[in-house]
Amino acid sequence: MKTILLAACLTLVAAEAQAISRYDPTRMSCDRVQATIARQGAVILRYQSTRVPGLPLYDRYVQSQQFCNLGEVRKRAYVPSADTKSCPVYICKRPEFDRHFRRRILQD
């Protein structure tokens, strides 16, 4: 019984440690968006598309490469904020192969 209780407690602690905060960058200044990401390491930013009314957009934004998964690289992205349409932030992406290199592999 103690083992089951201990396992349940450890699972709960692990789940809390992996929780990621969510924010609407359009309600924050660009400086505050960047400071929040720097402080927390990784956050989810959710906002409405300007091209398609009613379409919510969201992604995970990171402070540094260490918050990216294996095989991903940190790349610059832009989100709208309360004071600018293009607040620079970073996301994790899988690198794309050079088109020529990819075409060559497919032909071989």
N, C-alpha and C positions, 0 to 999 in steps of 0.2 A: 504494500500500500504506500509506504514511504517513497519507494522508487517511482511509482506512478505520479505521486504528487510532485516530486522533485522534477521529473520530466516535463510535467505540465507547466511548472513555474519557469523552467529554462526556456521552453517554447514561447511562453508569453514574453519573457525578457528579450529573446531574439527577435520576435515580431516587432516589438516596440523599437528596437535598435535599428531596424530596417525601414521604419516609417519615413516617408519623405513628405515634406511640406509642399502645399500647393498655394499658388498666389495668382492674382490677376495683375499683370504688369501695367495695365492701363489705369490702375488706381494708385500707382506708385511713380515717383520720379525715376529717371534712368539711374541716377546715382544710388537711389535706394534699392532698385532692382539688383544692380551690380553688388552692392554691399551685402544684400541678403544672400546672394549666391556665394559670395566670398565667405560669409560667416557660417553658412550651413554646408557648404561643399557641393551640394546638389539639391535642386528644387525642381518642381514641375510648375511651369508657367502656362496658364490657360487664358485665352482671350478670343474674341470674335474676329472672324475673317473680315477684312475690308472689301474683298472682291465678291464674296458670296454671303449675303446677309443671312444671319442666323446660324452660320456654320462655325462651331467652336473649333479652335485650333489649340493644340497643346503639345509639349515636348518636355524632355528632361534636360535641364541646363546645368552645367558643371563649372566649378571653379578652376580645376586643373585636370591634367591627364590622368592622375591617380584615381579619379572618379569614373573613368571609362573602363569598360570591360576589355578583356584580352582580345586583341585583334582590332580594336577601335582606336581612332585618333580624335583628338580634340580639334574641332573646326569652328571658325567664327560664324555666328548667325546674328540675326537682328530681330528684335521684338518691338512692338509698339509700347510706349510708356505714356504716362500722364503729360510729360513735357516734350516728347519727341516721337516721331514716327519710326525711327530706326535706332533703338538702343542696342549697342554691341554687347553680345553675350557669347557663350560657347556651348556647343553640343558635342556629343560623341557620335561619330559615324564610322562605318567601315570604309576603308580607303577603296577607291575605285581604281581598277587597273587602267592603264593607258589603252585607249581604243585600238591603236595599232597592235599592241601586244596581245590584246584580247582577240582581235581578228585573226592574228597569226596562229594562236592556239587553236581556234575553231577550224582553221583550214588544214592543220596538220593531222 
